């Protein structure tokens, strides 16, 4: 009954499956949020508010790219390490949704720069959006 059929005698295509791999060890639910095999945390993609105070003549501590021409918005393209922006949690790939209640989702790049450079206190609504940031990098040069 357990007679093996020679490979050449199979009528249908033969598919060879990879050897079975054991799943990762079971981890208690309360520990999963801190474990790389189970961390499906999506809160990093939710909008958040970042507040920066900028003394006169000081640098912002970050660069932006994009704008209305790209149709993808304004994104943080660089954050200076150990700057106030870095300590406040800004990161490359953050989309700037608004600054001081000005909508940044459909704004010219030059206007966005002007608003950021002239403000003394910056209240930014941002969200981490790496997919559109990558598309932004492919479309623009600044």
Rosetta silent file (secondary structure, phi, psi, omega in degrees, C-alpha in Angstrom):
SEQUENCE: XXXXXXXXXXXXXXXXXXXXXXXXXXXXXXXXXXXXXXXXXXXXXXXXXXXXXXXXXXXXXXXXXXXXXXXXXXXXXXXXXXXXXXXXXXXXXXXXXXXXXXXXXXXXXXXXXXXXXXXXXXXXXXXXXXXXXXXXXXXXXX
SCORE:     score description
SCORE:     0.000 S_00000001
   1 L     0.000  -37.291  178.726    0.000    0.000    0.000 S_00000001
   2 L   -91.305   33.615 -179.180    2.816    2.418    0.743 S_00000001
   3 L   -73.456  130.272 -178.531    4.450    1.613   -2.533 S_00000001
   4 L   -81.752  138.988  178.288    6.276    4.650   -3.964 S_00000001
   5 L   -89.947  131.787  177.202    5.508    5.690   -7.510 S_00000001
   6 L   -60.267  145.068 -176.609    8.548    6.433   -9.631 S_00000001
   7 H   -53.399  -43.366 -176.279    8.885   10.128  -10.463 S_00000001
   8 H   -68.149  -14.923 -178.229    8.548    9.560  -14.224 S_00000001
   9 H   -89.643   -5.013  178.072    5.202    7.788  -13.754 S_00000001
  10 L   -67.306  136.786 -179.172    3.385   10.860  -12.289 S_00000001
  11 L   -83.709  -33.927 -176.131    0.633   12.099  -14.595 S_00000001
  12 L  -102.831  166.442  175.613    0.436   15.672  -13.240 S_00000001
  13 L   -60.747  146.130 -178.221    3.160   18.242  -12.604 S_00000001
  14 L  -105.636  133.541  178.681    5.048   17.541   -9.419 S_00000001
  15 L  -116.744  128.434  177.480    5.683   20.243   -6.869 S_00000001
  16 L  -101.107  122.625 -179.617    8.363   19.846   -4.259 S_00000001
  17 L   -90.359  149.134  177.409    7.689   21.769   -1.057 S_00000001
  18 L   -66.381  159.519 -179.982   10.455   23.114    1.173 S_00000001
  19 L   -63.372  151.781 -176.600   11.138   21.249    4.351 S_00000001
  20 L   -68.240  133.895  175.842    8.908   22.136    7.271 S_00000001
  21 L  -111.412  136.610  177.855   10.182   24.898    9.549 S_00000001
  22 L   -67.494  139.891  176.014    9.047   25.144   13.138 S_00000001
  23 L   -69.182  163.565  178.365    7.148   28.337   13.968 S_00000001
  24 L   -61.265  154.690  179.791    8.701   30.729   16.493 S_00000001
  25 L   -58.951  149.298 -179.871    8.297   29.768   20.123 S_00000001
  26 L   -68.636  135.570  179.868    5.079   30.898   21.772 S_00000001
  27 L  -122.281  132.872  179.557    5.433   34.224   23.580 S_00000001
  28 L   -56.517  141.909 -176.223    2.891   35.446   26.152 S_00000001
  29 H   -52.075  -38.388 -177.694    0.691   38.255   24.751 S_00000001
  30 H   -67.852  -18.043  179.806    1.921   40.858   27.247 S_00000001
  31 H   -97.933  -11.281 -174.247    5.501   40.326   26.007 S_00000001
  32 H   -66.397  -33.790 -176.951    4.728   40.359   22.265 S_00000001
  33 L   -62.827  -23.605 -179.887    4.673   44.129   21.884 S_00000001
  34 L  -101.860    7.639 -176.649    8.398   44.169   22.778 S_00000001
  35 L  -111.848  131.227 -174.198    9.334   41.157   20.651 S_00000001
  36 L   -62.581  -28.728  179.626   10.436   41.578   17.028 S_00000001
  37 L   -71.829  -20.063 -173.689    8.567   38.449   15.837 S_00000001
  38 L  -121.310   -2.942 -173.118    5.252   39.813   17.073 S_00000001
  39 L   -76.916  100.181  176.711    5.520   43.608   16.975 S_00000001
  40 L  -108.855   31.000 -175.501    2.760   44.777   14.624 S_00000001
  41 L   -63.060  122.857 -179.301    2.548   48.212   16.266 S_00000001
  42 L  -106.619   -0.877 -176.926    0.937   50.713   13.889 S_00000001
  43 H   -63.579  -22.191  178.866    0.869   53.743   16.173 S_00000001
  44 H   -63.086  -18.027 -178.370    4.079   55.024   14.555 S_00000001
  45 H   -95.855   -3.722  179.625    1.975   55.877   11.484 S_00000001
  46 L   -78.598  148.167  176.792   -0.636   57.939   13.345 S_00000001
  47 L   -59.781  144.489  178.138   -0.469   61.752   13.165 S_00000001
  48 E  -140.727  160.641 -178.918    1.375   63.352   16.067 S_00000001
  49 E  -106.554  132.780  178.160    2.142   66.900   17.171 S_00000001
  50 E  -121.152  128.716  179.662    5.697   68.210   17.444 S_00000001
  51 E  -114.317  126.637  178.183    6.405   71.583   19.091 S_00000001
  52 E  -126.267  136.956  173.134    9.684   73.397   18.432 S_00000001
  53 E  -107.084  130.530 -175.886   10.824   76.774   19.769 S_00000001
  54 L  -120.699  109.890  175.665   13.315   78.553   17.532 S_00000001
  55 L   -64.417  155.153  179.204   15.408   81.422   18.906 S_00000001
  56 L   -54.646  133.034  178.366   16.196   84.222   16.394 S_00000001
  57 L    81.371   -5.613 -178.777   18.917   83.173   13.966 S_00000001
  58 L   -80.218  155.025  175.940   18.807   79.510   15.034 S_00000001
  59 L   -82.498  156.525  179.711   18.573   76.632   12.586 S_00000001
  60 L   -74.403  -32.099 -178.210   15.495   74.410   12.459 S_00000001
  61 L    91.297    8.473  176.853   17.457   71.177   12.744 S_00000001
  62 E  -155.171  159.213  174.621   15.725   69.554    9.765 S_00000001
  63 E  -115.469  155.937  175.978   15.311   69.840    5.989 S_00000001
  64 E  -122.848  161.402  173.811   12.168   69.403    3.919 S_00000001
  65 E  -143.047  160.879  176.258   11.492   68.297    0.374 S_00000001
  66 E    95.935 -165.806 -178.252    8.471   68.226   -1.891 S_00000001
  67 E   144.053 -168.796 -174.168    5.507   70.496   -2.246 S_00000001
  68 H   -56.130  -38.228 -177.008    2.549   71.173   -4.480 S_00000001
  69 H   -61.000  -33.109 -178.001    4.412   70.333   -7.703 S_00000001
  70 H   -83.623  -15.711 -178.777    5.031   66.738   -6.608 S_00000001
  71 L    62.848   18.612 -179.710    1.406   66.218   -5.497 S_00000001
  72 L  -118.885  -10.831  179.193    2.657   64.190   -2.532 S_00000001
  73 E   103.666 -172.299  179.477    3.113   66.865    0.117 S_00000001
  74 E  -102.666  134.570 -178.564    6.000   68.126    2.224 S_00000001
  75 E  -128.071  149.522  171.682    8.320   65.597    3.878 S_00000001
  76 E   -75.542  120.423 -177.652   11.166   65.743    6.372 S_00000001
  77 E  -103.470  -17.196  178.317   14.218   64.747    4.334 S_00000001
  78 E  -158.243  141.079  174.154   16.923   65.150    6.976 S_00000001
  79 E  -126.225  126.353  179.853   17.082   65.625   10.738 S_00000001
  80 L   -70.988  125.652  179.306   20.275   66.895   12.333 S_00000001
  81 L   -57.616  142.359  178.333   21.370   64.481   15.088 S_00000001
  82 L    63.477   15.540  175.520   21.056   65.875   18.631 S_00000001
  83 L   -85.169  168.976  175.346   19.043   68.888   17.407 S_00000001
  84 H   -59.897  -37.208  179.024   15.806   70.042   19.030 S_00000001
  85 H   -62.854  -41.636  178.591   13.959   68.540   16.046 S_00000001
  86 H   -64.849  -45.430  179.498   15.655   65.182   16.652 S_00000001
  87 H   -65.847  -27.873  179.196   14.878   65.267   20.375 S_00000001
  88 L   -79.308   -8.651  175.818   11.248   66.173   19.588 S_00000001
  89 L   102.583    4.790  176.112   10.926   62.972   17.538 S_00000001
  90 L   -66.783  145.460  179.369   11.073   64.224   13.939 S_00000001
  91 L  -145.442  155.580  175.890   12.480   61.655   11.550 S_00000001
  92 L   -57.287  133.444 -178.857   13.248   61.298    7.866 S_00000001
  93 L    99.916   -6.847  174.772   10.056   60.194    6.123 S_00000001
  94 E   -72.656  131.458  172.764    7.667   62.223    8.293 S_00000001
  95 E   -90.304  131.156  178.432    5.025   63.992    6.214 S_00000001
  96 E   -85.782  113.650 -178.781    4.286   67.513    7.439 S_00000001
  97 E   -86.735  -38.691  178.063    0.496   67.822    7.567 S_00000001
  98 E  -159.020  155.303  174.417    0.327   71.333    9.051 S_00000001
  99 E  -133.741  122.565 -179.710    2.457   74.001   10.691 S_00000001
 100 L    48.327   46.820  178.123    0.858   76.542   13.041 S_00000001
 101 L    67.091   13.607  173.425   -2.584   75.639   11.655 S_00000001
 102 E   -98.570  124.129 -179.144   -1.477   76.176    8.012 S_00000001
 103 E   -66.202  124.066 -179.917   -2.287   73.141    5.851 S_00000001
 104 L  -103.678    8.053 -176.176    0.933   71.751    4.326 S_00000001
 105 L   -79.472  -18.011  179.196   -0.670   69.000    2.240 S_00000001
 106 L  -144.186   61.730 -174.663   -1.029   71.208   -0.854 S_00000001
 107 L  -125.609  147.450  175.956    1.530   74.007   -0.413 S_00000001
 108 L   -67.224  146.012 -179.473    4.363   75.311   -2.581 S_00000001
 109 H   -57.566  -45.912 -177.449    7.828   74.336   -1.344 S_00000001
 110 H   -63.025  -37.864  178.096    8.984   77.958   -1.146 S_00000001
 111 H   -67.105  -40.082  178.155    5.938   78.960    0.925 S_00000001
 112 H   -61.978  -44.173  178.677    6.538   76.055    3.320 S_00000001
 113 H   -61.932  -44.172  179.878   10.174   77.109    3.792 S_00000001
 114 H   -58.981  -46.088  179.847    9.100   80.716    4.410 S_00000001
 115 H   -61.987  -45.106 -178.261    6.590   79.686    7.095 S_00000001
 116 H   -67.219  -38.157 -176.789    9.108   77.435    8.849 S_00000001
 117 H   -75.943  -30.186 -175.982   11.934   79.987    8.774 S_00000001
 118 H   -88.838  -18.642 -177.987    9.908   82.959   10.015 S_00000001
 119 L   -75.508  143.436  175.875    8.073   81.246   12.871 S_00000001
 120 L   -93.479  -35.010  173.236    9.507   81.468   16.412 S_00000001
 121 E  -121.848  129.710 -176.342    7.352   78.661   17.745 S_00000001
 122 E  -116.869  118.734  174.328    6.466   75.823   15.409 S_00000001
 123 E  -109.391  105.972 -174.453    3.542   73.519   16.143 S_00000001
 124 E  -107.573  136.313  168.997    3.728   70.776   13.515 S_00000001
 125 E  -103.416  119.449 -177.817    1.282   67.981   12.841 S_00000001
 126 E  -130.788  163.225  171.431    3.259   65.148   11.199 S_00000001
 127 E  -146.453  144.041  177.419    2.874   61.473   10.400 S_00000001
 128 E   -76.273  120.146 -175.579    5.448   58.881    9.427 S_00000001
 129 L  -140.360   70.265 -173.212    4.671   57.963    5.820 S_00000001
 130 H   -62.425  -29.302 -178.924    7.702   56.175    4.311 S_00000001
 131 H   -63.062  -52.600  179.862    5.834   54.925    1.219 S_00000001
 132 H   -70.135  -29.595  176.821    4.979   58.397   -0.091 S_00000001
 133 H   -62.849  -42.956  178.733    8.346   59.741    1.067 S_00000001
 134 H   -63.052  -42.077  176.326   10.097   57.192   -1.151 S_00000001
 135 H   -62.166  -39.397  177.876    7.881   58.209   -4.070 S_00000001
 136 H   -60.205  -44.793  179.856    8.710   61.848   -3.289 S_00000001
 137 H   -62.710  -35.039 -179.761   12.437   61.110   -3.447 S_00000001
 138 H   -72.014  -25.931 -175.344   12.015   59.444   -6.832 S_00000001
 139 H   -93.598  -26.070 -170.683   10.139   62.452   -8.259 S_00000001
 140 L  -119.924  164.072  179.758   12.080   65.445   -6.943 S_00000001
 141 L  -109.312  -13.880  179.602   15.626   66.709   -6.801 S_00000001
 142 L  -107.972    0.000    0.000   15.453   68.954   -3.683 S_00000001
